């Protein structure tokens, strides 16, 4: 029994990694935007997890002031008992595995939710981009 418990503890991060594969997290920035509801937020970003990396997609403002969708492909991540750790050039981002709070330098910067699929996430990104660009064109 003791050896079975040791084996389960040894393989538990690997099994969570398999569960994380093809999962999509959608996040909203809590510091930049007052609206905290993902369904109606102007700025969203998120991660699509693969076996050993994640693809990071986000709204960005281009030089002409219009919004577009940008990405960073194959971002490395690690798992521990409490966090998904996203490794970026400027430092690590942490996503609490239980609460899905997104933090940097011990400050919660965003709230995330599990999306039903990639299509939902990309549709939401495009919808926000179009909404923001239409508002800019009206001005």
Backbone as CSV, one residue per row, in Angstrom:
resi,resn,N_x,N_y,N_z,CA_x,CA_y,CA_z,C_x,C_y,C_z
1,UNK,0.820,-1.195,0.000,0.000,0.000,0.000,0.866,1.261,0.000
2,UNK,1.931,1.233,0.800,2.832,2.381,0.883,3.466,2.656,-0.489
3,UNK,3.859,1.617,-1.207,4.483,1.781,-2.514,3.496,2.307,-3.549
4,UNK,2.238,1.890,-3.437,1.204,2.396,-4.340,1.015,3.898,-4.144
5,UNK,1.011,4.336,-2.889,0.881,5.757,-2.590,2.066,6.538,-3.149
6,UNK,3.259,6.005,-3.010,4.452,6.661,-3.551,4.356,6.765,-5.067
7,UNK,3.920,5.689,-5.732,3.764,5.728,-7.185,2.720,6.751,-7.615
8,UNK,1.609,6.808,-6.885,0.571,7.795,-7.213,1.089,9.219,-7.054
9,UNK,1.822,9.477,-5.997,2.395,10.812,-5.796,3.418,11.143,-6.882
10,UNK,4.205,10.157,-7.287,5.217,10.371,-8.310,4.587,10.707,-9.663
11,UNK,3.498,10.029,-10.000,2.887,10.231,-11.312,1.784,11.280,-11.333
12,UNK,1.403,11.839,-10.204,0.298,12.799,-10.194,0.582,14.046,-11.027
13,UNK,1.804,14.647,-11.020,2.021,15.797,-11.910,1.887,15.430,-13.376
14,UNK,2.309,14.226,-13.732,2.192,13.807,-15.127,0.732,13.641,-15.523
15,UNK,-0.079,13.121,-14.620,-1.481,12.934,-14.973,-2.174,14.284,-15.100
16,UNK,-1.812,15.275,-14.256,-2.401,16.598,-14.400,-1.948,17.225,-15.711
17,UNK,-0.702,16.986,-16.101,-0.202,17.503,-17.368,-1.042,16.985,-18.524
18,UNK,-1.418,15.709,-18.475,-2.266,15.164,-19.526,-3.637,15.825,-19.499
19,UNK,-4.152,16.116,-18.310,-5.437,16.786,-18.197,-5.361,18.214,-18.723
20,UNK,-4.210,18.847,-18.582,-4.035,20.228,-19.015,-3.932,20.334,-20.538
21,UNK,-3.481,19.258,-21.179,-3.347,19.259,-22.633,-4.681,19.607,-23.284
22,UNK,-4.629,20.548,-24.208,-5.771,21.015,-24.989,-6.811,21.777,-24.166
23,UNK,-6.471,22.141,-22.929,-7.344,22.994,-22.134,-7.093,24.440,-22.530
24,UNK,-8.133,25.260,-22.415,-8.037,26.668,-22.791,-8.454,27.513,-21.591
25,UNK,-7.572,28.423,-21.190,-7.893,29.369,-20.130,-8.065,30.749,-20.738
26,UNK,-9.155,31.413,-20.400,-9.408,32.793,-20.824,-9.257,33.661,-19.586
27,UNK,-8.517,34.762,-19.722,-8.244,35.629,-18.579,-8.598,37.074,-18.917
28,UNK,-8.973,37.838,-17.884,-9.160,39.280,-18.041,-8.217,39.988,-17.086
29,UNK,-7.695,41.104,-17.521,-6.771,41.893,-16.726,-7.547,42.651,-15.660
30,UNK,-7.218,42.449,-14.399,-7.941,43.085,-13.301,-7.451,44.502,-13.011
31,UNK,-6.220,44.821,-13.424,-5.667,46.133,-13.118,-6.006,47.186,-14.164
32,UNK,-6.098,46.794,-15.413,-6.316,47.760,-16.491,-7.785,48.074,-16.735
33,UNK,-8.657,47.141,-16.392,-10.058,47.306,-16.755,-10.962,47.151,-15.549
34,UNK,-11.926,48.022,-15.433,-12.861,48.011,-14.310,-13.819,46.833,-14.430
35,UNK,-14.261,46.538,-15.654,-15.226,45.465,-15.878,-14.543,44.117,-15.647
36,UNK,-14.983,43.371,-14.653,-14.337,42.110,-14.274,-15.033,40.876,-14.863
37,UNK,-15.946,41.070,-15.788,-16.715,39.967,-16.357,-16.134,39.581,-17.716
38,UNK,-15.676,38.344,-17.831,-15.069,37.889,-19.088,-16.038,38.031,-20.260
39,UNK,-17.302,37.806,-20.022,-18.279,37.857,-21.111,-18.391,39.252,-21.723
40,UNK,-18.084,40.305,-20.961,-18.228,41.663,-21.487,-16.957,42.500,-21.359
41,UNK,-15.832,41.891,-21.036,-14.584,42.630,-20.863,-14.006,43.063,-22.205
42,UNK,-13.363,44.221,-22.213,-12.729,44.698,-23.442,-11.395,44.014,-23.706
43,UNK,-10.629,43.736,-22.674,-9.308,43.157,-22.862,-9.279,41.745,-22.292
44,UNK,-8.978,40.802,-23.136,-8.853,39.420,-22.696,-7.564,38.834,-23.259
45,UNK,-7.087,37.811,-22.609,-5.945,37.044,-23.095,-6.140,35.623,-22.616
46,UNK,-5.315,34.718,-23.087,-5.482,33.347,-22.625,-4.422,32.412,-23.154
47,UNK,-4.549,31.197,-22.702,-3.572,30.156,-23.007,-4.280,28.921,-23.545
48,UNK,-3.667,28.327,-24.567,-4.090,27.012,-25.055,-2.926,26.077,-24.747
49,UNK,-3.175,25.106,-23.888,-2.106,24.236,-23.402,-1.919,23.028,-24.296
50,UNK,-0.652,22.714,-24.564,-0.248,21.511,-25.287,0.485,20.610,-24.291
51,UNK,1.185,19.602,-24.790,1.899,18.686,-23.895,2.900,19.386,-22.991
52,UNK,3.823,20.143,-23.567,4.888,20.748,-22.773,4.966,22.254,-22.939
53,UNK,4.059,22.829,-23.690,4.066,24.271,-23.898,2.633,24.769,-24.036
54,UNK,2.537,26.084,-24.035,1.230,26.711,-24.204,1.353,27.785,-25.267
55,UNK,0.265,28.057,-25.945,0.215,29.174,-26.883,-0.562,30.295,-26.198
56,UNK,0.025,31.483,-26.194,-0.510,32.634,-25.468,-1.068,33.624,-26.489
57,UNK,-2.347,33.970,-26.382,-3.015,34.886,-27.308,-3.568,36.065,-26.516
58,UNK,-3.526,37.266,-27.129,-3.971,38.460,-26.421,-4.357,39.565,-27.389
59,UNK,-5.194,40.497,-26.893,-5.501,41.714,-27.641,-4.294,42.628,-27.556
60,UNK,-3.986,43.305,-28.631,-2.881,44.256,-28.631,-3.285,45.496,-29.416
61,UNK,-2.726,46.629,-29.059,-2.980,47.871,-29.780,-1.822,48.075,-30.750
62,UNK,-2.162,48.243,-32.027,-1.137,48.446,-33.046,-0.729,49.919,-33.096
63,UNK,0.298,50.236,-33.894,0.797,51.604,-34.024,-0.281,52.586,-34.469
64,UNK,-1.223,52.131,-35.276,-2.270,53.028,-35.778,-3.438,53.188,-34.790
65,UNK,-3.311,52.589,-33.589,-4.348,52.722,-32.572,-5.455,51.691,-32.660
66,UNK,-5.431,50.865,-33.681,-6.448,49.825,-33.837,-6.014,48.570,-33.079
67,UNK,-7.002,47.763,-32.734,-6.730,46.533,-31.995,-6.541,45.363,-32.953
68,UNK,-5.724,44.420,-32.519,-5.520,43.188,-33.259,-5.290,42.067,-32.244
69,UNK,-5.123,40.869,-32.742,-4.846,39.714,-31.898,-3.397,39.312,-32.157
70,UNK,-2.651,39.129,-31.103,-1.262,38.721,-31.228,-1.046,37.454,-30.414
71,UNK,0.124,36.853,-30.568,0.373,35.620,-29.818,1.847,35.393,-29.576
72,UNK,2.109,34.552,-28.630,3.444,34.004,-28.379,3.235,32.494,-28.370
73,UNK,3.873,31.830,-29.305,3.677,30.393,-29.489,4.734,29.613,-28.702
74,UNK,4.342,28.458,-28.212,5.231,27.516,-27.520,5.908,28.111,-26.289
75,UNK,5.110,28.722,-25.432,5.591,29.222,-24.151,5.725,28.025,-23.215
76,UNK,6.869,27.896,-22.586,7.069,26.765,-21.672,6.279,26.987,-20.386
77,UNK,5.774,25.882,-19.838,5.118,25.938,-18.536,5.512,24.734,-17.702
78,UNK,5.407,24.904,-16.403,5.650,23.823,-15.447,4.489,23.774,-14.478
79,UNK,4.365,22.663,-13.815,3.318,22.486,-12.819,3.950,22.146,-11.482
80,UNK,3.367,22.668,-10.417,3.667,22.155,-9.092,2.333,21.933,-8.396
81,UNK,2.352,21.629,-7.138,1.113,21.288,-6.447,0.113,22.427,-6.440
82,UNK,0.598,23.676,-6.468,-0.295,24.822,-6.322,-0.471,25.644,-7.602
83,UNK,0.544,25.679,-8.480,0.518,26.609,-9.599,0.835,25.967,-10.948
84,UNK,0.307,26.587,-11.993,0.796,26.426,-13.356,1.757,27.601,-13.526
85,UNK,2.999,27.337,-13.854,4.010,28.384,-13.950,4.327,28.610,-15.420
86,UNK,3.975,29.803,-15.917,4.224,30.176,-17.306,5.570,30.896,-17.362
87,UNK,6.490,30.391,-18.177,7.840,30.943,-18.241,7.959,31.905,-19.424
88,UNK,8.095,33.199,-19.117,8.284,34.220,-20.143,9.636,34.894,-19.948
89,UNK,10.112,35.607,-20.949,11.425,36.266,-20.889,11.546,37.235,-19.724
90,UNK,10.487,37.965,-19.440,10.555,38.989,-18.406,10.220,38.461,-17.013
91,UNK,9.956,37.180,-16.876,9.672,36.580,-15.576,8.562,35.564,-15.666
92,UNK,8.364,34.852,-14.597,7.342,33.815,-14.569,5.988,34.373,-14.147
93,UNK,4.954,33.868,-14.786,3.578,34.146,-14.401,3.061,32.905,-13.687
94,UNK,2.207,33.098,-12.703,1.686,31.982,-11.933,0.171,31.965,-12.031
95,UNK,-0.377,30.798,-12.311,-1.829,30.614,-12.302,-2.139,29.617,-11.202
96,UNK,-2.884,30.065,-10.200,-3.274,29.197,-9.107,-4.177,28.097,-9.665
97,UNK,-3.802,26.857,-9.454,-4.534,25.738,-10.053,-5.936,25.594,-9.483
98,UNK,-6.166,26.092,-8.288,-7.478,25.959,-7.668,-8.374,27.157,-7.993
99,UNK,-7.883,28.374,-7.763,-8.708,29.579,-7.941,-8.622,30.162,-9.345
100,UNK,-7.618,29.763,-10.131,-7.327,30.279,-11.471,-6.999,31.780,-11.456
101,UNK,-6.476,32.261,-10.323,-5.972,33.638,-10.272,-4.601,33.669,-10.926
102,UNK,-4.378,34.667,-11.746,-3.178,34.843,-12.548,-2.341,35.910,-11.847
103,UNK,-1.086,35.606,-11.530,-0.290,36.580,-10.783,1.113,36.738,-11.359
104,UNK,1.696,37.900,-11.066,3.070,38.228,-11.445,3.672,38.989,-10.266
105,UNK,4.868,38.606,-9.840,5.523,39.236,-8.683,4.611,39.257,-7.461
106,UNK,3.938,38.164,-7.213,3.032,37.995,-6.065,1.824,38.923,-6.072
107,UNK,1.544,39.582,-7.176,0.353,40.419,-7.308,-0.620,39.757,-8.269
108,UNK,-1.864,39.625,-7.845,-2.881,39.057,-8.732,-3.157,40.078,-9.825
109,UNK,-2.970,39.666,-11.068,-3.121,40.578,-12.203,-4.342,40.269,-13.056
110,UNK,-4.855,39.051,-12.942,-5.984,38.667,-13.793,-6.748,37.526,-13.143
111,UNK,-7.964,37.355,-13.627,-8.801,36.228,-13.228,-9.054,35.397,-14.479
112,UNK,-8.940,34.098,-14.360,-9.093,33.222,-15.521,-10.270,32.276,-15.325
113,UNK,-10.774,31.794,-16.435,-11.828,30.786,-16.452,-11.486,29.758,-17.512
114,UNK,-11.911,28.544,-17.282,-11.723,27.484,-18.256,-12.737,27.672,-19.373
115,UNK,-12.267,27.730,-20.619,-13.154,27.883,-21.772,-13.611,26.511,-22.245
116,UNK,-14.765,26.498,-22.909,-15.263,25.199,-23.362,-14.430,24.630,-24.504
117,UNK,-13.833,25.512,-25.349,-12.965,25.031,-26.415,-12.225,26.204,-27.066
118,UNK,-11.308,25.877,-27.980,-10.512,26.897,-28.677,-11.387,27.827,-29.506
119,UNK,-12.385,27.291,-30.173,-13.246,28.098,-31.029,-13.920,29.201,-30.226
120,UNK,-14.432,28.864,-29.052,-15.064,29.860,-28.187,-14.074,30.972,-27.847
121,UNK,-12.850,30.608,-27.502,-11.809,31.573,-27.155,-11.485,32.487,-28.330
122,UNK,-11.253,31.915,-29.516,-10.913,32.736,-30.682,-12.087,33.615,-31.109
123,UNK,-13.298,33.106,-31.021,-14.477,33.924,-31.331,-14.572,35.113,-30.380
124,UNK,-14.282,34.882,-29.109,-14.316,35.957,-28.122,-13.228,36.997,-28.399
125,UNK,-12.029,36.552,-28.729,-10.949,37.484,-29.086,-11.332,38.342,-30.292
126,UNK,-11.868,37.702,-31.329,-12.264,38.429,-32.536,-13.401,39.400,-32.251
127,UNK,-14.363,38.973,-31.448,-15.492,39.827,-31.101,-15.016,41.088,-30.377
128,UNK,-14.107,40.928,-29.424,-13.584,42.088,-28.689,-12.779,42.993,-29.595
129,UNK,-11.971,42.413,-30.464,-11.181,43.206,-31.416,-12.108,44.040,-32.292
130,UNK,-13.129,43.411,-32.854,-14.062,44.121,-33.733,-14.825,45.207,-32.981
131,UNK,-15.270,44.902,-31.761,-16.007,45.869,-30.953,-15.149,47.098,-30.670
132,UNK,-13.925,46.872,-30.239,-13.031,47.994,-29.919,-12.689,48.811,-31.158
133,UNK,-12.434,48.149,-32.274,-12.112,48.858,-33.509,-13.310,49.661,-34.018
134,UNK,-14.521,49.111,-33.878,-15.728,49.857,-34.290,-15.913,51.101,-33.432
135,UNK,-15.627,51.001,-32.137,-15.735,52.165,-31.255,-14.711,53.239,-31.644
136,UNK,-13.508,52.813,-32.026,-12.471,53.771,-32.439,-12.886,54.468,-33.744
137,UNK,-13.456,53.702,-34.678,-13.867,54.266,-35.972,-14.991,55.301,-35.809
138,UNK,-15.834,55.127,-34.783,-16.941,56.054,-34.553,-16.462,57.410,-34.059
139,UNK,-15.299,57.456,-33.430,-14.787,58.702,-32.848,-14.337,59.676,-33.870
